[in-house]
Amino acid sequence: MGGVGEGQTARVPVGRPVLSLALASMMEEVHAHSGAMYLLDPDEPVLEMAVVAGLPRQFSAPWERVALGAPIPVAEAARERRLVWVGSETEMAHLYPRIAVVLPYPFAMAALPVATAATVYGAVFLTWPGGHTPELSRHARDHLAAACDRLALRLERAVAEGRPLHAEPDLVGAPAMDMAGTLGTGEAARMVARLPYGLLSLDLHGRIGFVSPAAVGLLGVPAGRLLGTKPWASVPWLNDPVYEDRYRAALLSQHITSFVALRPPTTWLSFRMYPDTTGLSVRVGRARSVAPPEGRGAAGHSGGTGSTGLVTISQILNLAGALTQAVGVQDVVQLVADEIVPAVGGRAIAVLAARAGRMHVLGHRGYADTHTVLQYDGMPLTAQTPGVRVLTQGVPAFFDSREDLTRLYPALPAIPDGLAAWAYLPLIASGRPVGTCVLAYAEPRAFSAEERAVLTSLGGLIAQALERAQLYDAKHRLAHGLQAALLPESLPPLTGFRTAARYLPATQGMDIGGDFYDLVPARPLPAAVIGDVQGHNVTAAGLMGQIRTAVRAYTTVGQGPEEVMRSTNRLLIELGSELFASCLYLRLDPARGVALMARAGHPPPLLLPPDGRVRALDLAGGPLLGITAAARYPATEVELAPGSLLALYTDGLIESPGTDFEDALADLGERLAEIGHRPLDEVADHLVRHSTAARDRIDDVALLLLRTGE
């Protein structure tokens, strides 16, 4: 099995539970309450979870298989061969937002590599409840490092001896369940029955092992249906991720947690959870003076009253999915305004970024007076403002009230914007700050430690989306610049013709494609060309530029339409490109009132003569350019009466999913007949605006109009 370095990785030796014993020993020595051991996959750079101890595997299910390059502690420890320490939930949210999103609870974590000098075999992580000292003691560091070194040597010997390696059963204890629903002695049962509240016992997996008669009455579910089940599965009105989240928070943080829930129709019950390393004891009673929140039951949390606007895990994961769909910077700003601000009870949002030594406002929503935000646009990064400080230092800042903000930043102007509290979140992606997200609130707000951690982790998600969006916007600008450079800036005048042209990029992808058009004022006869190189990328655009240049060159040296097409076809084949192109080439003779046309797999042009009867020109032609060097492209002469309008276009103007080509072509002809008498610029604008595919273009569009003189 391959490792990082020479030698081989290991799973676990058959026989004695080497990993389980090593993990249990580490946890006992440093008083950790959970942990897991990973080993490097034999065929790919992936860490696989081999054994879990202390807490159910479901707590770390998202990380059962971890890419060695993933930005999480256990992968970083194996990759960099060092101990990784995360001392609090705030630090976790700041450094590893992907973990904080799923586990936004107070706990500390250490991750270490299991490696010899030559080979990394895996890694281990251990966790401690909230309230652990901010730093891991020297004794704990030394003991864990030595234990990992010893384990690595044992795995090295196992591999050298050819012993097979595999995973081991998890070390998660579960107390025996009392299926009768009573305690061991009659006196204990009578004592519990006399209490004015109900009692439940949950194991580490959340399963009910004991339920008192009072709890049965309060929950309204028979004991037989409760025992052995999870309460959020067997009690219908507890079937909400918020309540399961409280159980997870209690076990991981080892802090007492609580929540209130509505038992229909009007009874509010309070649940208080008391955790230890074997499970949870839950006290259930009637809640006092509960004001129901809008639209749902209330869920409390540990550590005080908290905020009704605190984002839950399900909301965070939903937001993460939504952020993956944001394309540009403004999409990210809008999504954050639509999803995050309401979820956290905010009023307004602004996204800031640094460029050329100054701070710039990328976008904002919710401010009654835009001057409130725009006054910071262009501010130097030396200014003493919270936005600049968070942007440059990468540390979040929370201001519970305007007085709190003014006390720390007395030079800030007092603006009556109706806002009273602020959260400044650093947006850090790829190890560097990409911006600052400012959440503003209408009322003073006491940001709890849990809320600060969740908001900071949200900042990590926003940062990743913003980094992608900035990259997309940069590519978007590059694409448009390249497209503009390859298409003519303006159409040259042609004797005997009035002309107009339009180009629209696709609304999907990079907004760049291979559609092109050109007018060549050659002597003795001018020419017009329109074409479409397959694809929507820089390669297609580059090939389009080569074809356009070739057509101009062949026209200038006096080749006829059929020769121009044959020469361009041979050039495309000689270039070795795997892309094909359609093309329509016209040699114009205004003196005779005709056009000689050659076509290579291109949609037929539309002709609107003075009598107003539009027809699609049935031209002889050949295959797409770039298919075969033996292709021939016969030319067709078409009469152009004075005042006739010729419409050349690419298929993006009429084609869209689910639309028949012939029907779309007929619709285009009808629109041309209706408006063809108008000025050419109006006609061009109308055709591209009302085309079949205008709303959701999967292809770019080129349109070239030529009207003969009257």
N, C-alpha and C positions, 0 to 999 in steps of 0.2 A: 504494500500500500504506500503510495507516494506521500511525502510530506514537504514542508517548506524547508528546503535544504537537502542534504543527502540522506539516504536511508528510506525508511517507510513509516507510514502512519499506522495507528492502531485503532481498533474499535475497543473491545474489552476481552481479556482472556477468558476462555471457558473454564469453569471450575470455581475457584474462589472469586468472590465479587470484589475485584481489586478496586474498581472505581468507586463503588458504593462505600467500601470501608475507608478509602482515602477521603472521600467527600465528607462522610460522617465525622471522621477524625478532625478534619479542618474546622467544620462547623462547631464542634464541641470545644475545641481549643480557643477559638476567638469569639465564642458566644454568638455566632450568627444564627438566624432563625430559618433561613432557606438557602438553597444553592443548587447549582446544576453543573454537570461535567459535559464538555463537548470534545469530540474527536474529529480530526480532519478526514474528510471523505477521500477514499483512495483514488478516485478518478477525476475529481474537479476541486477547485479551491473553495470548498464549502465546509463549514463546521456543522456537525450533526450532534444534536443533543442525545447523550447516551444514558444519563441517569439524572433524576431530579430528586431533591430531598427537601423536606420541611413544608412545602406548599404543593398543591396539585399542579400537574403539568399544564392545565388550562391557563394558569396565570402567565406562563411564558410561551403559550402556543404559537404566537406570531413569530417566534424565534427558534422553533425546533430545528430549522435548517437556516443557517446564516452564511451569506457570502463572505469570504475572507476580507473583501474590500468594503463591507458594509460599515456605515458610520454608527456603530454601537459598541459599547465597552468590550464585550467578549471578543469581537472580531478585531478590534484595535489592539487588545492585549496580545492576541496571537500574531497579528501582523507585525507589530512593532516590538514584540518580545519584551514587554514591560508591564508593570502593575498599573492598572487604571483605577483610580478612586473617584467616586462621585458621592459627595458628602451630604447632599440634600435634594429635595424635590425641585428646588429652584435651580440648583446647579445641573440637575438632570435635564430640566426643560431648556436650559441655555445651551448645553453641550450636545445633548442627544434627544432632540425633540420627538423623534420617531418612537422612543420608548415612553417619554412623558405623555404623549398623546393617549397611549393605551393604559398606562399606569400612572395617573396624576396624583399619587399618594405620597405621604411623607415616608421615605425610606432611604437608606444609604446602600451603596453597592461597591464591591471590589471585584475586579476581573484580573486574572493572571494567566500567563501562558504556561502550558505544560510542554516543556521543550528541553532537549539536550543542546549541546553546543552546535550540533550539526543539523538537527531535525526538530521541527515543531510538530508535536503529536496532537495538540488540541489546546483547550483552555478551560478555565473554571470561573464561575462567578458565585459570589456569596452576597447575601443581603442582610441588613440589620433593620429593626423597626425605626420609625421616626423618633427623633430625640437622641440618636447616636451622636457622639462627639463629631465635630466637623472634620477632624483628621483621623486617619487610622493610626493606631499606636505603632511605635517601632517594634514592640514585641510581636504584634499581630502581623506586621509586614514581613518580619524575618521568619516567623513560623510558617506563614502561608507560602513564601518563596521556597523555603526548604522542603515543605511537603510536596509542592509541585515538582521540584527537582527530583525528589525520590520517586515520585510516581512516573516521571518521564523515563528514568533509568529502568524501572520495572517494565514499562511498555517496550522499551528498546530491547530488553532481554527476551520478552515474549515474542517479538517480531523475529529476532535472530534465531530463536529456537523453532520458528515455524508454527507456533501455536495460533489457532484461529481466534479471531477477535469479534466480539459481538456486544450488544447493549445488555443492560441489567435492569431488573425491576426497580421502579421508583421507590424511594424511601419516604412514603407518606403514610403515616399511621392513621387509623380510623378506630375510634372507640367502639366497643361492642354496642349494638343497638338493642334497646329494650322494646321488643315488639309488643309487649303488653301495655306500653305507654305509662308505666309506673316506675317508682324508685325501688331500690332493693328491699327496704324494710317498711313495715306498715307505719311506723312512727314517722319516717321520712316522708311517706306519701301523704299522711294526714297533715304534716307541717306545710307541705307545698299546697295542699288543697285549701288551707286556711288563708293563704296569701290573697290580697285583693287584686292581684295582677297575674297574668299567665306567664309561664316559663317554657322556653324551647331550648333544646341542645342541638347544635349543628356540628357535624364533623368538618374536617378541612375541605371536603368537597361540597359542603353546603347541605348535606342530607340531614334530615331530622332524625335524631336518635331517641329523643324523649320529648313528650308534649304533655303539659299538665292539663287537668280538666278545665281550668279557667281559660287557658289558651285555646282549647278546642272551642269553648263557647264564644270567645271573642273573635276567632277566625271564622267560625261558622262552617267548619269542615270536620267531618268525623275523624277520630284519631287514626283509624285504619287506613284512611286515604292520605294521611299526612306522614306517617312513619315510613322512613326509607326514601322519601322524596325531598326535592328542594322546594322551599315555600313559594318561590316565584313560579314554580311549575304546577304545584297542586292547589294553590289559592289563586283563583282567576284574577282578582283585583290587585294582586301583587305581581302580575305578569308584566313588568316594566323594567327595562334595563337599569333604571335609576336605583331600584331596590337591590338588584344583584350587585350593582356598583358599590353600594354601602358594605355589603359582605366582603367584597374584594378589598375595599379600603381598610376595613377592620383587620383582616388577616395580614395584609402586607405591612401596614403601619404599626400593628399591635397597639393601636389606640382605640379607645371607646368611641363608637360612632352611633349615630341615631338618625331616624327619619320618622316622618308621620305619613300616613296613608289613609285614604278614604275608603271605608267599607260601605258599599252602596246600601241604602241610598244616602244616608246622612251621618253615619258614624265615623268619626275620626279616631284612629288608633295611633299610638306612639310605639316605636320599636327602638330598644336600646341594646346594642351589641357589645358584649364583653369578651374580647379575644384572648387566647393564649396559644401556645404552640401545638395544641391538640384539637382546637376547634373554637366554637363560639357558644356562649350562653346568651340567650336573648330574652329580655323582659318585654312583655306586651301589656299595654294598659290603654285606658281611654285618654285621649289627648285633651289638654286644657286650652281653651280659648284659641282655637285654630281659625285663622282667616283663610278661606280657600283661595288659592291663586287662580288666575284666569285660565280656564280651559283644561285643568288637570289637577291631580292630587299633588300635595306638597311633599317634597323630599328634603329633609335637613341634611346636615353633614357635621362632622366633628369640628370642634374648634369654634364654637360660638354660633351666632345667628346666621352668618354667611349671607350670600346674595342670591335672591331668586333668579337672577340673570346669569348665574354661573353655568358655563357650558358643560354639558355632560359628555361622556365618552361617545355615545351614539351621535351627538351633534358634531363632535370633532371629526369622527370618521366620515360622516356625511360631508363635512366641509372639505376634508382632504380629497375625497372623490371629486367634489365640485372644482377644486383648485386645479386638478389635473386637466380640466377642460378649458381653463382660461388660456387664451392665446396671446394677446398683447397686454401691455402694461395697463391700459384703461380697462380691459376685461378683468384684470386682477382687482383693481380699485373698485370696480362696480360690484364684483362678487363679494368682496369683503364688506362693502357697504350693505349689500342685500342680506348676507348670511351671518356675518359675525356681529355687526353692530346691534341688530335686534336681539341676538342670542345672549349678549352680555349686558343688555340693558343700556347701551350707549346711545348717544344722540348724533355724533358726527365722527368723521374719520378723515385723516390726511396721511398720504404716503410721501415720504421725503427720500431723496437720494443725493449723493455727492457727485459732482462732476467739475473738473478743472478747478479744484480748490474752493468750490462754493456749493451751498446747499440749494437744491432745486425741488420744487413741489411737483411730483409726478401726477398727482391727482387728489381730489378731495370730494367729499359728499357731506351734506347735512349742515353746513355752516350757513346761517342766515345772511351773513355779510362775508363775501368772498375775500374782502380785504384782510380779514382776520388771518387767513392762511397765506395769501399771496404776498404779504409783507415780508415773509421769510424767504421768498423765492430770490435766489441770487445772493443770499447772505453768506459772508465769508465763514469758513470753518473755524475761524478763531473767535467768533462771537460767543458770548456767554449766554447761551440759551439751552434749555433742556433738549430740544431737537438736535442741535449740533453736538451736544455732549454725548447723547445716546448713540448718535450716528458714528461718532469718531471713537468712542470707547467700547461700544458693544455691550453695555450694561443697562438693563431696564431701569426705568424711573417711574415711580407711582406718586401721585399727588392727590391726597384725600380731599383737599379743598383748595379754593383760591388762596386762602391765607397761607396754606402750606407751600404753594407754588411761589407766592410773593416773598415769603421768608427766605427761600433758597435762591431766588432770582429776582432781587428787588428792582433791577433795571428794566425788567420787562414792562412794556406799556400796559396799562389797565384798559382793556377793551370790553365794553358791555356786550358780550356775545351770548349771554344766557347760559354759559357753561360753568361748571363748578368743580369738576374733578377730571383728572387726566391719567392715562396710562401710556407711557412712551416705551414702545417695544422695539428692541434692536432686531433688524432683519438680517440674519447671518446665514449665508449659504456658501458651501465649498470653503469653509474656514475663513471667510472674509465678510465684512459688513457690506450689504448691498443697499441698505436703506433703513428708514425708521418708520414704524407705523404708529400714529398718534390716535388713540381712542379717547374721545371726549364725552363726558357725562353731564346731564342737566342738573343733577343734585350731588351734594357732597357724598363721598363714598369711602367706607373703610375697607381697603383691599386686604382680605385675609391672605395668609400664606398660601393656602390652597388655590385661591383665585389668582394670585400673582403667578404661581407656577403654571396654571392652565393658560393664562394669557401669554406668558412667555413662550410656552410650547406652541401656541397658535402663531406667534411671531415666526417661529421656525418654519412652520408650514407655509406661511405667507411668503417668507424669504425665498424658499425653493421655487414657488410659483412665480415670484417676481423675477428671479434670475432667469428662468426659462422665458418669461415674457420679454425681458430686455434683449435676450439673445434673438428671439423671434423678430422683435421690432428692428434690430440691427440688420438681420437678414432681409427683412421686408424692405428696408431702405436701400440695401445693396441691390436687391432684385429690381426695384423700380429704377434705380440709377442705371443698371445694366440694360434694362429694357429700353429706357429712354435713349441711351447711347446707340443702341442698335437700330432703332426706328428713326425715320426722318423727322427732324425737328419741325419742318414745314414742307408743304408740297410745292414744288416748283411750278411756275405757270406753264400751261400747255396751250399753244395756239389752237384756237377752235374749240376748246373745252373749258368748262368750269368744273372744279373738283372739290371734294370734301372727304375726309377720312376720320375714322375713330378707332381707338383701341381700348379694350377693357380687359384687365387681368381677371383670372378666375378668382372666385370668392373662397376657394378651398386650396390648401397647399401653400406654396411659396409666393403666390401672386406673380409668377413669371412663367412664360411659356414660349412656344416657338412660332406663334402667328406673326406674319409680317405683311407689309405692303410697300410699294414704292412706285414712283413715277420717274421715268428716265427720259429727259428732254433731248434725246439723241437726234442726229441728223442722218438721213433726210427725214425719217419718221420717228416720232416719240413712241414710248412704250409704257405699259402699265403692267404690274405684276402683283399678285397676292398669293400667299402660301401658308402652310401650316406644318411645322415639324412636330412629330409626335412627342409627347412628354411635357412636363411642367417643372423644369428644373434648369439649372445653369447650363447643363450640357445641351439641352434643346435650344436655349437662347443663343448659345455660342454657335451652334450649327446653323441656326437661322441667319445669323450675321454673315456666315461664310456663303450661304446660298444667295442672300441678297447681293453681296459684293460680286459674286460670280455672274449673276444675271446682268448686273450693270455692265460688267466688263465685256461679256459676250455680246450684249446689245450695242455697246459703243464701237466694237470692231466690225459691226455690220451684219452679224448673223441674223437669219430669219427666225420666226417663232419656233419652227420644228428643230432647227439647229441649236437654238438657245436651250431648249428643253433637253435635247440629247447630250449636249456638252455638260449641262448642270448635273444630269443623271450620272454621267461617267465620273465627274468630279466627286460626287457623293460616294460612289462605290470605291474610288481610289483612296478616299480619306479613311476608309475602313470603319465608318460609323455603323453602329447597329440600329440607328434610327432611320425611319423613312419620312418622306415629306410629300404632301400634296401641293400642287401648284397650278395656277392659271395665268397664262402669259398672253398679252395683247399687244400687237403692233397697230398703232392708230394712224389712219390716213384721213384727216379731216377734209382734204381737198376732194377726195372721191366719196366721202361719207361712208366709209367702211372701216371695219376692224378685222384683222386677221388674228385668230385665237388658237392657242394650243393648250391642251389640258392634260394634267397628270393626276388622275384620281381625285380631282377637286370638285366640290359641289358646283352645279351649273349656275352661271350668272343669270340675273333677271334683267329683262329689257322692258322698259316702259316707253313705247313709242308715243307720238303725239295723239293717237286715237284713244289712249288710255287703257288699252288691253294689255295687261302684263303677261309675259310668257317667259318660261324657263328655257334657255337656249340649249338645245340638244346638240352638243358638240362632240365631234369625234375626239378621241383621246387615247392615252396609254396608261400603264400602271403607275403606281406611286414612284416617285424618284428614289433611287437607292436599292431597288429590288433586283433588276437585271440590266446588264450593260447592253443587251441586244434590244432593249425596248425602243419602240418608235412612237412618235407623238405627232400624228398628222394634224395640219392646221385647217381651220374652217373660217371662211370669210362670212362676216355678218354685216348686213346693211344697217347703217345708223342714220335715220332720217333726222333732219334738223329739229332740235328740241327733244330728242330722245334722251332717256335717262338709263344708264347702265349701272347696275348694282353688283359689285363683287364683294364676296363675304367669305368668312371661314365657318366651319360647321358649328362652332360654339355659339353662333347667333341663333341657330334654330334647334339644335339638338339638346335634349335634356332627358333624364331617365323617365321611362314610361310614355314618351311622346313619339308618335310615328313620324318618320322623316318626311314622307309625302304630305302629311297633314300640316306639319310645321312649315314646310316650304310654301304650301298653298296659303297659309295664314300670312306669311311674310309678303307674298305677292299681293294679297288683298290690302294690307296696310300700305304697301308701296303705291298701289293704284289710288288709294284715298288721299294720300298726302304728297304724291310725287310732284305736284305742280308748285309746291312751296319752295322757298329758298333752300339750297342744298344743306346748309348747316342745320336748319330746322328738320329737314328730312332725316339727316344722319342721327341727330339727337333723339328723334322720335323712334327710329328703328331700334337703336340699341336700348332705349329705355323701356320699350314695350315688347322686347323679344321674348320668345317662349322661355328662354333660360335666364332671364334677367334677374330673377329673385335669388336664385341659388346656382350660380354658374360653376359647373365642375370643369369647364374649359374656358380658355381665354377667347376673346372675340376681336376680329379685325373686320373693318368695313371700309370699302373704297367706292365712292360714287363719282361717276363721270357724266356730265350732261353736254351734249353737242350744242354748238351755237345755233341760233335761229336766224 
